[in-house]
């Protein structure tokens, strides 16, 4: 399973999102000192979930980081997050 597939599976299982986009942006960082040769290190996620209702932006990000703790300690170097509740602009 790729890192992107793992991210998708874990976020789907834990947050049951209405919308989930996982984009591997590793190619944008190729050649940088922090970018491993194999890629799959820089991601952007967009998550729309009822689990975020009433939560602050920081709390939402912490929820995602908790779900992806193992990946953040390993293959993920950077993670850009957009986390909203349904109906938020």
Backbone as a chain_set.jsonl record, in Angstrom:
{"seq": "XXXXXXXXXXXXXXXXXXXXXXXXXXXXXXXXXXXXXXXXXXXXXXXXXXXXXXXXXXXXXXXXXXXXXXXXXXXXXXXXXXXXXXXXX", "coords": {"N": [[0.848, -1.176, 0.0], [0.579, 2.207, -0.837], [1.91, 5.302, 0.552], [0.081, 7.39, 0.238], [-2.302, 5.932, -0.108], [-2.471, 4.74, 2.395], [-2.781, 6.999, 4.029], [-5.279, 7.894, 3.08], [-6.939, 5.657, 3.746], [-6.717, 5.539, 6.577], [-7.72, 8.07, 7.358], [-10.305, 7.949, 6.301], [-11.363, 5.795, 7.78], [-11.256, 6.761, 10.436], [-12.374, 9.387, 10.517], [-14.554, 9.421, 8.871], [-15.129, 10.95, 6.429], [-17.01, 13.338, 4.499], [-15.973, 14.379, 2.276], [-12.819, 13.739, 0.845], [-9.642, 14.471, -0.129], [-6.529, 13.479, -1.203], [-3.421, 14.476, -1.981], [-0.391, 13.868, -3.494], [2.34, 15.76, -3.272], [5.009, 15.533, -3.599], [6.665, 15.613, -5.842], [6.969, 18.312, -6.292], [8.922, 19.062, -4.606], [11.232, 17.842, -5.267], [14.693, 17.299, -5.255], [15.19, 18.989, -3.138], [16.785, 19.206, 0.047], [15.357, 17.944, 2.08], [13.72, 16.195, 0.807], [13.113, 12.903, 0.076], [14.515, 10.58, -2.296], [12.698, 8.7, -3.344], [10.195, 9.888, -3.251], [6.78, 10.403, -2.158], [6.515, 11.885, 0.266], [5.629, 14.443, 0.784], [2.544, 15.837, 1.295], [-0.815, 16.961, 0.565], [-3.859, 17.376, 2.136], [-7.376, 17.472, 1.96], [-10.076, 17.618, 3.973], [-13.388, 17.05, 4.703], [-15.533, 16.81, 7.257], [-17.996, 15.739, 9.599], [-16.973, 15.336, 12.072], [-15.412, 17.494, 12.656], [-17.055, 19.512, 13.41], [-17.692, 22.307, 15.368], [-15.111, 22.368, 16.297], [-11.908, 23.917, 16.759], [-9.55, 25.291, 14.364], [-6.962, 24.451, 14.986], [-7.505, 22.266, 16.682], [-8.707, 20.553, 14.858], [-6.587, 20.019, 13.11], [-4.901, 18.717, 14.903], [-6.386, 16.412, 15.362], [-6.15, 15.12, 12.906], [-3.351, 14.809, 12.747], [-3.015, 13.063, 14.889], [-4.308, 10.742, 13.99], [-2.625, 10.12, 11.887], [-0.179, 9.658, 13.078], [1.843, 7.643, 13.061], [2.702, 7.683, 10.39], [3.567, 10.317, 10.213], [5.773, 10.201, 11.808], [7.367, 8.742, 10.263], [7.393, 8.193, 6.97], [6.153, 10.621, 6.05], [7.076, 13.862, 5.428], [6.11, 16.454, 5.16], [2.914, 17.916, 5.629], [0.167, 19.392, 4.366], [-2.827, 20.817, 5.431], [-6.305, 21.061, 4.981], [-9.081, 21.378, 6.752], [-12.417, 21.04, 7.296], [-15.805, 21.453, 8.479], [-18.916, 20.071, 7.284], [-20.725, 22.303, 5.186], [-19.276, 24.572, 5.809], [-17.545, 27.318, 4.433]], "CA": [[0.0, 0.0, 0.0], [1.366, 3.438, -0.894], [1.681, 6.232, 1.664], [-1.177, 8.083, -0.05], [-3.4, 4.995, 0.168], [-2.525, 4.594, 3.854], [-3.382, 8.244, 4.533], [-6.705, 7.852, 2.721], [-7.62, 4.616, 4.522], [-6.781, 5.917, 7.995], [-8.627, 9.215, 7.533], [-11.671, 7.463, 6.048], [-11.787, 4.956, 8.904], [-11.377, 7.483, 11.7], [-13.155, 10.626, 10.446], [-15.708, 9.197, 7.998], [-15.335, 12.236, 5.754], [-17.946, 13.577, 3.401], [-15.054, 14.603, 1.16], [-11.421, 13.521, 1.202], [-8.688, 14.546, -1.23], [-5.145, 13.256, -0.791], [-2.581, 14.81, -3.127], [1.045, 13.705, -3.285], [3.036, 16.908, -3.845], [6.441, 15.271, -3.45], [7.386, 16.019, -7.049], [7.236, 19.749, -6.208], [10.034, 19.249, -3.685], [12.354, 17.034, -5.745], [15.967, 17.994, -5.221], [15.386, 19.659, -1.849], [17.508, 18.366, 1.012], [14.418, 17.182, 2.912], [12.889, 15.342, -0.046], [13.758, 11.64, -0.269], [14.525, 10.27, -3.726], [11.535, 7.919, -3.73], [8.953, 10.647, -3.186], [5.786, 10.054, -1.137], [6.923, 12.505, 1.522], [4.944, 15.728, 0.929], [1.143, 15.633, 0.931], [-1.855, 17.942, 0.863], [-5.145, 16.709, 2.337], [-8.585, 18.253, 2.177], [-10.992, 16.73, 4.676], [-14.656, 17.632, 5.152], [-16.093, 15.787, 8.139], [-18.816, 16.18, 10.727], [-16.131, 15.233, 13.272], [-14.797, 18.8, 12.882], [-18.089, 20.46, 13.844], [-17.453, 22.94, 16.659], [-13.698, 22.278, 16.658], [-11.047, 24.973, 16.227], [-8.639, 24.877, 13.294], [-5.859, 23.717, 15.616], [-8.036, 20.981, 17.147], [-8.922, 19.727, 13.661], [-5.276, 19.553, 12.663], [-4.42, 17.734, 15.88], [-7.115, 15.164, 15.12], [-5.541, 14.487, 11.729], [-1.998, 14.378, 13.124], [-3.13, 11.894, 15.774], [-4.646, 9.605, 13.133], [-1.478, 9.823, 11.019], [1.032, 9.76, 13.904], [2.866, 6.698, 12.6], [3.219, 8.17, 9.11], [4.28, 11.571, 10.475], [7.055, 9.826, 12.399], [8.125, 7.992, 9.268], [7.571, 8.643, 5.596], [5.644, 11.96, 5.73], [7.923, 14.975, 5.86], [5.276, 17.657, 5.22], [1.488, 17.656, 5.427], [-0.673, 20.589, 4.326], [-4.16, 20.364, 5.818], [-7.52, 21.856, 4.952], [-10.054, 20.554, 7.492], [-13.64, 21.794, 7.532], [-17.044, 20.731, 8.728], [-19.848, 20.271, 6.174], [-21.424, 23.582, 5.181], [-18.344, 25.675, 5.97], [-16.988, 27.787, 3.135]], "C": [[0.896, 1.243, 0.0], [1.067, 4.307, 0.326], [0.358, 6.966, 1.462], [-2.382, 7.193, 0.255], [-3.574, 4.795, 1.676], [-3.173, 5.822, 4.485], [-4.887, 8.209, 4.301], [-7.466, 6.862, 3.609], [-7.784, 5.026, 5.98], [-7.742, 7.074, 8.237], [-10.079, 8.81, 7.284], [-12.195, 6.68, 7.245], [-12.069, 5.769, 10.157], [-12.315, 8.686, 11.647], [-14.411, 10.513, 9.585], [-16.073, 10.469, 7.222], [-16.389, 12.202, 4.66], [-17.141, 13.789, 2.112], [-13.635, 14.39, 1.67], [-10.58, 13.541, -0.073], [-7.295, 14.374, -0.639], [-4.285, 13.46, -2.034], [-1.12, 14.679, -2.731], [1.741, 14.846, -4.02], [4.559, 16.742, -3.795], [7.244, 15.745, -4.648], [7.734, 17.508, -7.035], [8.471, 20.05, -5.36], [11.267, 18.434, -4.092], [13.624, 17.876, -5.762], [16.229, 18.751, -3.941], [16.046, 18.68, -0.88], [16.568, 17.471, 1.812], [13.569, 16.201, 2.11], [13.622, 14.049, -0.396], [13.599, 11.326, -1.757], [13.264, 9.544, -4.179], [10.211, 8.658, -3.719], [8.069, 10.182, -2.039], [6.164, 10.6, 0.24], [6.182, 13.806, 1.812], [3.507, 15.574, 0.415], [0.293, 16.836, 1.292], [-3.152, 17.164, 1.012], [-6.242, 17.758, 2.541], [-9.601, 17.29, 2.77], [-12.214, 17.529, 5.098], [-15.354, 16.546, 5.959], [-16.925, 16.417, 9.249], [-18.03, 16.13, 12.037], [-15.499, 16.575, 13.625], [-15.781, 19.851, 13.379], [-17.762, 20.985, 15.234], [-16.008, 22.913, 17.123], [-12.929, 23.451, 16.054], [-10.167, 24.407, 15.121], [-7.499, 24.026, 13.863], [-6.322, 22.339, 16.086], [-8.248, 20.026, 15.97], [-7.596, 19.163, 13.154], [-4.715, 18.51, 13.617], [-5.107, 16.396, 15.703], [-6.469, 14.4, 13.964], [-4.138, 13.988, 12.056], [-2.029, 13.141, 14.017], [-3.405, 10.625, 14.949], [-3.424, 9.155, 12.324], [-0.143, 9.859, 11.774], [2.159, 8.867, 13.408], [3.519, 7.182, 11.306], [4.008, 9.469, 9.294], [5.649, 11.289, 11.088], [7.948, 9.123, 11.388], [8.179, 8.679, 7.925], [7.101, 10.072, 5.288], [6.579, 13.012, 6.307], [7.094, 16.248, 6.042], [3.831, 17.291, 4.889], [0.741, 18.98, 5.497], [-2.11, 20.126, 4.529], [-5.202, 21.454, 5.614], [-8.595, 20.972, 5.58], [-11.264, 21.413, 7.833], [-14.792, 20.858, 7.869], [-17.96, 20.964, 7.532], [-20.563, 21.625, 6.311], [-20.521, 24.774, 5.422], [-17.753, 26.05, 4.624], [-15.502, 27.573, 3.099]], "O": [[1.864, 1.311, 0.758], [0.093, 4.075, 1.043], [-0.404, 7.144, 2.413], [-3.373, 7.662, 0.816], [-4.697, 4.692, 2.167], [-4.016, 5.697, 5.373], [-5.671, 8.464, 5.215], [-8.517, 7.196, 4.157], [-8.863, 4.878, 6.553], [-8.496, 7.063, 9.21], [-10.981, 9.276, 7.98], [-13.332, 6.876, 7.675], [-13.033, 5.486, 10.869], [-12.988, 8.978, 12.635], [-15.24, 11.422, 9.578], [-17.181, 10.99, 7.346], [-16.617, 11.187, 4.003], [-17.575, 13.427, 1.018], [-13.289, 14.803, 2.777], [-10.782, 12.731, -0.978], [-6.933, 15.055, 0.321], [-4.4, 12.721, -3.012], [-0.665, 15.29, -1.764], [1.731, 14.894, -5.25], [5.299, 17.716, -3.934], [8.368, 16.222, -4.499], [8.688, 17.925, -7.692], [9.001, 21.161, -5.395], [12.235, 18.352, -3.336], [13.625, 19.017, -6.224], [17.37, 19.124, -3.67], [15.87, 17.467, -0.994], [16.94, 16.358, 2.183], [12.778, 15.455, 2.687], [14.64, 14.085, -1.087], [12.641, 11.769, -2.39], [12.806, 9.759, -5.302], [9.196, 8.102, -4.139], [8.562, 9.628, -1.056], [6.139, 9.882, 1.239], [6.112, 14.231, 2.965], [3.285, 15.228, -0.745], [0.62, 17.616, 2.186], [-3.516, 16.384, 0.132], [-6.046, 18.778, 3.203], [-9.947, 16.279, 2.159], [-12.096, 18.556, 5.766], [-15.721, 15.5, 5.426], [-16.598, 17.486, 9.765], [-18.385, 16.808, 13.001], [-15.092, 16.782, 14.768], [-15.38, 20.961, 13.73], [-17.576, 20.207, 16.17], [-15.701, 23.381, 18.219], [-13.259, 23.921, 14.966], [-10.054, 23.191, 14.965], [-7.125, 23.006, 13.282], [-5.609, 21.352, 15.906], [-7.993, 18.827, 16.085], [-7.497, 17.984, 12.814], [-4.117, 17.526, 13.182], [-4.48, 15.351, 15.876], [-6.269, 13.188, 14.04], [-3.773, 12.872, 11.685], [-1.163, 12.273, 13.91], [-2.807, 9.576, 15.187], [-3.217, 7.962, 12.106], [0.907, 10.069, 11.165], [3.31, 9.299, 13.345], [4.737, 7.102, 11.147], [5.004, 9.693, 8.606], [6.583, 12.069, 10.9], [9.141, 8.933, 11.627], [8.923, 9.643, 7.748], [7.606, 10.681, 4.345], [6.837, 13.048, 7.51], [7.341, 17.029, 6.961], [3.559, 16.479, 4.005], [0.684, 19.616, 6.55], [-2.563, 19.174, 3.893], [-5.016, 22.604, 6.013], [-8.976, 19.947, 5.015], [-11.152, 22.394, 8.569], [-14.761, 19.659, 7.589], [-17.799, 21.961, 6.828], [-20.95, 22.03, 7.407], [-20.968, 25.908, 5.252], [-17.495, 25.189, 3.783], [-14.856, 27.9, 2.103]]}, "num_chains": 1, "name": "protein.A"}
